[in-house]
Amino acid sequence: MPSLHEFQRAFSAAAVFSDAAAAASLGIVAGGLKPEARIGIYRANVLGNYRRALAATYPVIKRLVGAPFFDAASDNFVRGHPSTRGDINRYGADFSDFLGAYPPARDLRYLPDMARLEWAIDQANIARDAATFDLAALASVPPEMHGELRFSLHPSARLIVSMFPILHIWQANQPERNADERIDLDEGGDTLLVLRRPAGVGGIAIERISRADHLLLALLAGGRSLDAAANSCAAKFPAFDLATALQRHVAGHAIVAFRAPVVPTSKRTK
């Protein structure tokens, strides 16, 4: 007799992947319906739930390609990337990579980047909150230690780089935009910061930023010290104004905290 785990694996294989051998191993009593028909009901429900979950996360993708294309892509994605967690509303992180390799989407070169933008928006919505930046604490750090500071981005912050005008495409495909707007894919790419603003400030923001700002934020998010980030930005973008960029991103709630180096007790008492 199969164990519960073996039965669950067989049922999943039959319901999601249409595995005939797995379906036969379940020993389903036909009754008024054939076993294949019974499994088909579950399959339709499972795939339907995933379609709805993915459509909630990727509404612009669905509007761009249409429901039949989206549903077929969703079903193929589910079979190739089965969920590893119970909450399907947190499902779909790899959809952009899937679309990049999905043959029917071969000519829609911008689609994977649009999926990355929509996933960033989805994740920004559910990210945890963060306290506002403590300017008084920063003012207490000795100037000679500023270069060793490490800054933290808001948990909702996401950085997106695309060779396509994905923000324009996203804006043109919002529910309130009913016009059939034509977009030139060669009009220029986007470097974007996706961020959830504090309550009362404006919700999810999608902001175009410079490549220099992107480099700075990416380096800080990766744990680089202020000196290391500043040197990298200066080497690639000589005209970049670090102080102005830091002030802008603190005021805009992208940078929310910092960590100062630990000062040995012997040095503090001198």
C-alpha atoms as a printed R data frame, in Angstrom:
    type eleno elety resid chain resno       x      y       z
1   ATOM     1    CA   MET     A     1   0.000  0.000   0.000
2   ATOM     2    CA   PRO     A     2   1.497  3.395  -0.958
3   ATOM     3    CA   SER     A     3   2.341  5.882   1.763
4   ATOM     4    CA   LEU     A     4   0.483  9.187   2.039
5   ATOM     5    CA   HIS     A     5   3.465 10.982   0.514
6   ATOM     6    CA   GLU     A     6   3.564  8.568  -2.430
7   ATOM     7    CA   PHE     A     7  -0.188  8.939  -2.942
8   ATOM     8    CA   GLN     A     8   0.110 12.752  -2.903
9   ATOM     9    CA   ARG     A     9   2.937 12.669  -5.453
10  ATOM    10    CA   ALA     A    10   0.949 10.375  -7.728
11  ATOM    11    CA   PHE     A    11  -2.151 12.541  -7.446
12  ATOM    12    CA   SER     A    12  -0.125 15.666  -8.253
13  ATOM    13    CA   ALA     A    13   1.456 13.970 -11.268
14  ATOM    14    CA   ALA     A    14  -1.957 12.883 -12.517
15  ATOM    15    CA   ALA     A    15  -3.816 16.129 -11.827
16  ATOM    16    CA   VAL     A    16  -1.178 18.643 -12.944
17  ATOM    17    CA   PHE     A    17   0.995 16.728 -15.403
18  ATOM    18    CA   SER     A    18  -1.608 14.373 -16.951
19  ATOM    19    CA   ASP     A    19   0.514 11.346 -16.016
20  ATOM    20    CA   ALA     A    20  -1.602  8.322 -17.048
21  ATOM    21    CA   ALA     A    21   0.532  5.825 -15.099
22  ATOM    22    CA   ALA     A    22   0.232  7.916 -11.945
23  ATOM    23    CA   ALA     A    23  -3.535  8.160 -12.426
24  ATOM    24    CA   ALA     A    24  -3.793  4.385 -12.805
25  ATOM    25    CA   SER     A    25  -1.791  3.843  -9.608
26  ATOM    26    CA   LEU     A    26  -4.357  5.784  -7.574
27  ATOM    27    CA   GLY     A    27  -6.952  3.035  -7.930
28  ATOM    28    CA   ILE     A    28  -9.838  5.472  -8.396
29  ATOM    29    CA   VAL     A    29 -13.264  3.795  -8.422
30  ATOM    30    CA   ALA     A    30 -15.056  4.964 -11.549
31  ATOM    31    CA   GLY     A    31 -18.647  5.141 -10.350
32  ATOM    32    CA   GLY     A    32 -20.588  7.369 -12.730
33  ATOM    33    CA   LEU     A    33 -17.416  8.893 -14.216
34  ATOM    34    CA   LYS     A    34 -14.297  7.382 -15.666
35  ATOM    35    CA   PRO     A    35 -11.167  7.869 -13.518
36  ATOM    36    CA   GLU     A    36  -9.665 10.107 -16.228
37  ATOM    37    CA   ALA     A    37 -12.729 12.361 -16.091
38  ATOM    38    CA   ARG     A    38 -12.581 12.579 -12.310
39  ATOM    39    CA   ILE     A    39  -8.909 13.547 -12.436
40  ATOM    40    CA   GLY     A    40  -9.738 16.016 -15.209
41  ATOM    41    CA   ILE     A    41 -12.055 17.913 -12.873
42  ATOM    42    CA   TYR     A    42  -9.268 18.338 -10.343
43  ATOM    43    CA   ARG     A    43  -6.844 19.291 -13.120
44  ATOM    44    CA   ALA     A    44  -9.164 22.035 -14.357
45  ATOM    45    CA   ASN     A    45  -9.568 23.389 -10.824
46  ATOM    46    CA   VAL     A    46  -5.835 23.322 -10.059
47  ATOM    47    CA   LEU     A    47  -4.782 24.957 -13.307
48  ATOM    48    CA   GLY     A    48  -7.637 27.457 -13.025
49  ATOM    49    CA   ASN     A    49  -6.467 28.527  -9.571
50  ATOM    50    CA   TYR     A    50  -2.922 29.007 -10.831
51  ATOM    51    CA   ARG     A    51  -4.144 30.956 -13.841
52  ATOM    52    CA   ARG     A    52  -6.076 33.330 -11.596
53  ATOM    53    CA   ALA     A    53  -3.147 33.755  -9.209
54  ATOM    54    CA   LEU     A    54  -0.728 34.496 -12.041
55  ATOM    55    CA   ALA     A    55  -3.217 36.849 -13.711
56  ATOM    56    CA   ALA     A    56  -3.500 38.801 -10.446
57  ATOM    57    CA   THR     A    57   0.280 39.214 -10.360
58  ATOM    58    CA   TYR     A    58   0.754 39.804 -14.090
59  ATOM    59    CA   PRO     A    59  -2.332 41.726 -15.296
60  ATOM    60    CA   VAL     A    60  -0.420 43.745 -17.899
61  ATOM    61    CA   ILE     A    61   1.138 40.595 -19.367
62  ATOM    62    CA   LYS     A    62  -2.354 39.122 -19.713
63  ATOM    63    CA   ARG     A    63  -3.695 42.295 -21.334
64  ATOM    64    CA   LEU     A    64  -0.780 42.414 -23.772
65  ATOM    65    CA   VAL     A    65  -1.009 38.814 -24.980
66  ATOM    66    CA   GLY     A    66  -4.705 38.073 -24.461
67  ATOM    67    CA   ALA     A    67  -6.421 35.481 -22.263
68  ATOM    68    CA   PRO     A    68  -5.949 32.373 -24.474
69  ATOM    69    CA   PHE     A    69  -2.191 32.980 -24.845
70  ATOM    70    CA   PHE     A    70  -1.837 33.811 -21.154
71  ATOM    71    CA   ASP     A    71  -3.768 30.737 -20.006
72  ATOM    72    CA   ALA     A    72  -1.678 28.436 -22.217
73  ATOM    73    CA   ALA     A    73   1.537 30.038 -20.961
74  ATOM    74    CA   SER     A    74   0.345 29.744 -17.347
75  ATOM    75    CA   ASP     A    75  -0.421 26.033 -17.743
76  ATOM    76    CA   ASN     A    76   2.992 25.377 -19.287
77  ATOM    77    CA   PHE     A    77   4.678 27.403 -16.550
78  ATOM    78    CA   VAL     A    78   2.902 25.500 -13.780
79  ATOM    79    CA   ARG     A    79   3.965 22.163 -15.255
80  ATOM    80    CA   GLY     A    80   7.572 23.282 -15.581
81  ATOM    81    CA   HIS     A    81   7.772 25.200 -12.312
82  ATOM    82    CA   PRO     A    82   5.509 23.508  -9.747
83  ATOM    83    CA   SER     A    83   4.861 25.447  -6.581
84  ATOM    84    CA   THR     A    84   6.951 24.571  -3.541
85  ATOM    85    CA   ARG     A    85   4.713 26.369  -1.052
86  ATOM    86    CA   GLY     A    86   1.070 26.298  -0.087
87  ATOM    87    CA   ASP     A    87   0.252 29.947  -0.823
88  ATOM    88    CA   ILE     A    88  -0.215 30.262  -4.586
89  ATOM    89    CA   ASN     A    89  -0.573 34.031  -4.189
90  ATOM    90    CA   ARG     A    90   3.221 34.080  -3.596
91  ATOM    91    CA   TYR     A    91   3.784 32.006  -6.722
92  ATOM    92    CA   GLY     A    92   5.338 33.124 -10.003
93  ATOM    93    CA   ALA     A    93   8.837 34.474  -9.329
94  ATOM    94    CA   ASP     A    94  10.300 32.612 -12.326
95  ATOM    95    CA   PHE     A    95   7.611 33.648 -14.807
96  ATOM    96    CA   SER     A    96   9.887 36.213 -16.478
97  ATOM    97    CA   ASP     A    97  12.604 33.617 -17.123
98  ATOM    98    CA   PHE     A    98   9.964 31.204 -18.395
99  ATOM    99    CA   LEU     A    99   8.629 33.782 -20.868
100 ATOM   100    CA   GLY     A   100  12.155 34.432 -22.114
101 ATOM   101    CA   ALA     A   101  12.427 30.777 -23.167
102 ATOM   102    CA   TYR     A   102   8.779 30.172 -24.150
103 ATOM   103    CA   PRO     A   103   8.703 29.598 -27.943
104 ATOM   104    CA   PRO     A   104   5.303 31.276 -28.584
105 ATOM   105    CA   ALA     A   105   6.652 34.469 -26.939
106 ATOM   106    CA   ARG     A   106   9.822 34.499 -29.044
107 ATOM   107    CA   ASP     A   107   8.858 37.662 -30.936
108 ATOM   108    CA   LEU     A   108   7.673 39.516 -27.802
109 ATOM   109    CA   ARG     A   109  11.175 40.403 -26.647
110 ATOM   110    CA   TYR     A   110  10.015 42.941 -24.077
111 ATOM   111    CA   LEU     A   111   7.706 40.476 -22.310
112 ATOM   112    CA   PRO     A   112  10.241 39.033 -19.788
113 ATOM   113    CA   ASP     A   113  11.199 42.537 -18.620
114 ATOM   114    CA   MET     A   114   7.533 43.473 -18.251
115 ATOM   115    CA   ALA     A   115   7.087 40.368 -16.105
116 ATOM   116    CA   ARG     A   116  10.066 41.429 -13.967
117 ATOM   117    CA   LEU     A   117   8.435 44.830 -13.462
118 ATOM   118    CA   GLU     A   118   5.088 43.302 -12.494
119 ATOM   119    CA   TRP     A   119   6.757 40.863 -10.091
120 ATOM   120    CA   ALA     A   120   8.649 43.797  -8.518
121 ATOM   121    CA   ILE     A   121   5.357 45.641  -8.038
122 ATOM   122    CA   ASP     A   122   3.747 42.543  -6.522
123 ATOM   123    CA   GLN     A   123   6.631 41.991  -4.116
124 ATOM   124    CA   ALA     A   124   6.796 45.673  -3.179
125 ATOM   125    CA   ASN     A   125   3.132 45.493  -2.186
126 ATOM   126    CA   ILE     A   126   3.710 42.670   0.298
127 ATOM   127    CA   ALA     A   127   7.159 43.641   1.608
128 ATOM   128    CA   ARG     A   128   7.480 44.454   5.282
129 ATOM   129    CA   ASP     A   129   7.455 48.047   6.490
130 ATOM   130    CA   ALA     A   130  10.522 49.959   7.659
131 ATOM   131    CA   ALA     A   131  11.138 52.870   9.975
132 ATOM   132    CA   THR     A   132  12.072 56.216   8.447
133 ATOM   133    CA   PHE     A   133  15.732 57.141   8.230
134 ATOM   134    CA   ASP     A   134  17.240 58.305  11.543
135 ATOM   135    CA   LEU     A   135  18.970 61.537  10.547
136 ATOM   136    CA   ALA     A   136  19.846 62.368  14.152
137 ATOM   137    CA   ALA     A   137  21.712 59.080  14.525
138 ATOM   138    CA   LEU     A   138  23.593 59.743  11.292
139 ATOM   139    CA   ALA     A   139  24.606 63.192  12.528
140 ATOM   140    CA   SER     A   140  26.219 61.595  15.573
141 ATOM   141    CA   VAL     A   141  28.608 59.482  13.464
142 ATOM   142    CA   PRO     A   142  32.116 61.023  13.364
143 ATOM   143    CA   PRO     A   143  32.973 62.315   9.865
144 ATOM   144    CA   GLU     A   144  36.060 60.099   9.654
145 ATOM   145    CA   MET     A   145  33.771 57.042   9.817
146 ATOM   146    CA   HIS     A   146  31.339 58.109   7.077
147 ATOM   147    CA   GLY     A   147  33.143 56.143   4.384
148 ATOM   148    CA   GLU     A   148  32.658 52.926   6.348
149 ATOM   149    CA   LEU     A   149  28.902 53.311   6.689
150 ATOM   150    CA   ARG     A   150  26.669 50.714   5.071
151 ATOM   151    CA   PHE     A   151  23.185 51.759   4.040
152 ATOM   152    CA   SER     A   152  20.029 49.638   3.745
153 ATOM   153    CA   LEU     A   153  17.264 50.036   1.186
154 ATOM   154    CA   HIS     A   154  13.591 49.804   2.010
155 ATOM   155    CA   PRO     A   155  12.475 46.127   1.953
156 ATOM   156    CA   SER     A   156  10.094 46.944  -0.903
157 ATOM   157    CA   ALA     A   157  12.781 48.493  -3.132
158 ATOM   158    CA   ARG     A   158  13.368 46.703  -6.448
159 ATOM   159    CA   LEU     A   159  15.649 47.749  -9.312
160 ATOM   160    CA   ILE     A   160  14.775 46.965 -12.943
161 ATOM   161    CA   VAL     A   161  16.872 47.620 -16.060
162 ATOM   162    CA   SER     A   162  15.448 47.050 -19.530
163 ATOM   163    CA   MET     A   163  16.440 47.917 -23.078
164 ATOM   164    CA   PHE     A   164  12.729 48.471 -23.766
165 ATOM   165    CA   PRO     A   165  10.354 51.292 -22.637
166 ATOM   166    CA   ILE     A   166   8.599 49.018 -20.168
167 ATOM   167    CA   LEU     A   167   7.272 51.832 -17.968
168 ATOM   168    CA   HIS     A   168   5.546 53.412 -20.956
169 ATOM   169    CA   ILE     A   169   4.136 49.999 -21.931
170 ATOM   170    CA   TRP     A   170   2.979 49.377 -18.349
171 ATOM   171    CA   GLN     A   171   1.315 52.810 -18.111
172 ATOM   172    CA   ALA     A   172  -0.421 52.375 -21.467
173 ATOM   173    CA   ASN     A   173  -1.943 49.072 -20.304
174 ATOM   174    CA   GLN     A   174  -3.554 50.197 -17.066
175 ATOM   175    CA   PRO     A   175  -7.340 49.718 -16.758
176 ATOM   176    CA   GLU     A   176  -8.047 53.441 -16.989
177 ATOM   177    CA   ARG     A   177  -6.152 53.704 -20.296
178 ATOM   178    CA   ASN     A   178  -8.661 52.586 -22.885
179 ATOM   179    CA   ALA     A   179  -6.973 54.059 -25.943
180 ATOM   180    CA   ASP     A   180  -5.106 51.776 -28.326
181 ATOM   181    CA   GLU     A   181  -1.796 53.542 -27.827
182 ATOM   182    CA   ARG     A   182   1.048 52.671 -30.164
183 ATOM   183    CA   ILE     A   183   4.471 52.383 -28.525
184 ATOM   184    CA   ASP     A   184   7.791 52.372 -30.339
185 ATOM   185    CA   LEU     A   185   9.960 49.678 -28.753
186 ATOM   186    CA   ASP     A   186  13.008 51.618 -29.966
187 ATOM   187    CA   GLU     A   187  12.119 54.785 -28.088
188 ATOM   188    CA   GLY     A   188  14.636 53.923 -25.361
189 ATOM   189    CA   GLY     A   189  15.087 51.618 -22.413
190 ATOM   190    CA   ASP     A   190  14.253 52.134 -18.757
191 ATOM   191    CA   THR     A   191  16.156 52.033 -15.507
192 ATOM   192    CA   LEU     A   192  13.544 51.871 -12.765
193 ATOM   193    CA   LEU     A   193  13.185 51.939  -9.009
194 ATOM   194    CA   VAL     A   194  10.023 50.282  -7.686
195 ATOM   195    CA   LEU     A   195   9.202 51.278  -4.128
196 ATOM   196    CA   ARG     A   196   6.281 51.277  -1.715
197 ATOM   197    CA   ARG     A   197   6.058 54.692  -0.135
198 ATOM   198    CA   PRO     A   198   4.992 55.080   3.520
199 ATOM   199    CA   ALA     A   199   1.273 55.215   4.270
200 ATOM   200    CA   GLY     A   200  -0.163 58.564   3.283
201 ATOM   201    CA   VAL     A   201   2.681 59.370   0.890
202 ATOM   202    CA   GLY     A   202   1.569 57.580  -2.245
203 ATOM   203    CA   GLY     A   203   1.642 53.767  -2.255
204 ATOM   204    CA   ILE     A   204   3.645 51.988  -4.958
205 ATOM   205    CA   ALA     A   205   5.927 54.278  -6.939
206 ATOM   206    CA   ILE     A   206   7.715 53.401 -10.186
207 ATOM   207    CA   GLU     A   207  10.465 55.929 -10.780
208 ATOM   208    CA   ARG     A   208  12.881 56.322 -13.662
209 ATOM   209    CA   ILE     A   209  16.383 56.751 -12.284
210 ATOM   210    CA   SER     A   210  19.784 57.299 -13.849
211 ATOM   211    CA   ARG     A   211  22.239 54.484 -14.437
212 ATOM   212    CA   ALA     A   212  24.470 56.105 -11.813
213 ATOM   213    CA   ASP     A   213  21.666 56.046  -9.246
214 ATOM   214    CA   HIS     A   214  20.981 52.426 -10.148
215 ATOM   215    CA   LEU     A   215  24.621 51.515  -9.603
216 ATOM   216    CA   LEU     A   216  24.712 53.317  -6.253
217 ATOM   217    CA   LEU     A   217  21.537 51.665  -4.953
218 ATOM   218    CA   ALA     A   218  22.556 48.234  -6.226
219 ATOM   219    CA   LEU     A   219  25.936 48.484  -4.505
220 ATOM   220    CA   LEU     A   220  24.404 49.676  -1.233
221 ATOM   221    CA   ALA     A   221  21.798 46.906  -1.393
222 ATOM   222    CA   GLY     A   222  24.651 44.463  -1.849
223 ATOM   223    CA   GLY     A   223  26.282 45.578   1.401
224 ATOM   224    CA   ARG     A   224  29.094 47.701  -0.022
225 ATOM   225    CA   SER     A   225  30.474 50.488   2.166
226 ATOM   226    CA   LEU     A   226  29.800 54.112   1.218
227 ATOM   227    CA   ASP     A   227  33.443 54.577   0.178
228 ATOM   228    CA   ALA     A   228  33.385 51.486  -2.045
229 ATOM   229    CA   ALA     A   229  30.080 52.502  -3.637
230 ATOM   230    CA   ALA     A   230  31.254 56.081  -4.130
231 ATOM   231    CA   ASN     A   231  34.499 54.991  -5.786
232 ATOM   232    CA   SER     A   232  32.685 52.645  -8.163
233 ATOM   233    CA   CYS     A   233  30.166 55.332  -9.132
234 ATOM   234    CA   ALA     A   234  32.898 57.946  -9.623
235 ATOM   235    CA   ALA     A   235  34.914 55.597 -11.833
236 ATOM   236    CA   LYS     A   236  31.970 54.888 -14.127
237 ATOM   237    CA   PHE     A   237  30.122 58.229 -13.872
238 ATOM   238    CA   PRO     A   238  32.668 61.002 -13.129
239 ATOM   239    CA   ALA     A   239  30.006 63.726 -12.932
240 ATOM   240    CA   PHE     A   240  27.832 61.824 -10.442
241 ATOM   241    CA   ASP     A   241  26.935 63.888  -7.355
242 ATOM   242    CA   LEU     A   242  26.983 61.349  -4.516
243 ATOM   243    CA   ALA     A   243  25.765 63.685  -1.764
244 ATOM   244    CA   THR     A   244  22.767 64.840  -3.802
245 ATOM   245    CA   ALA     A   245  21.871 61.257  -4.709
246 ATOM   246    CA   LEU     A   246  22.021 60.118  -1.088
247 ATOM   247    CA   GLN     A   247  19.839 63.022   0.041
248 ATOM   248    CA   ARG     A   248  17.317 62.301  -2.719
249 ATOM   249    CA   HIS     A   249  17.000 58.617  -1.922
250 ATOM   250    CA   VAL     A   250  16.768 59.185   1.829
251 ATOM   251    CA   ALA     A   251  14.048 61.794   1.287
252 ATOM   252    CA   GLY     A   252  12.295 59.435  -1.148
253 ATOM   253    CA   HIS     A   253  12.378 56.560   1.399
254 ATOM   254    CA   ALA     A   254  14.502 54.284  -0.790
255 ATOM   255    CA   ILE     A   255  17.332 54.387   1.793
256 ATOM   256    CA   VAL     A   256  15.924 53.773   5.260
257 ATOM   257    CA   ALA     A   257  18.782 52.806   7.575
258 ATOM   258    CA   PHE     A   258  22.532 52.614   8.022
259 ATOM   259    CA   ARG     A   259  25.057 50.564   9.950
260 ATOM   260    CA   ALA     A   260  28.113 52.209  11.437
261 ATOM   261    CA   PRO     A   261  31.313 50.246  12.059
262 ATOM   262    CA   VAL     A   262  31.869 49.038  15.597
263 ATOM   263    CA   VAL     A   263  34.420 51.233  17.352
264 ATOM   264    CA   PRO     A   264  36.715 49.353  19.766
265 ATOM   265    CA   THR     A   265  36.271 50.403  23.399
266 ATOM   266    CA   SER     A   266  39.920 51.476  23.588
267 ATOM   267    CA   LYS     A   267  39.376 54.040  20.849
268 ATOM   268    CA   ARG     A   268  36.121 55.340  22.322
269 ATOM   269    CA   THR     A   269  37.708 56.134  25.669
270 ATOM   270    CA   LYS     A   270  40.687 58.070  24.288
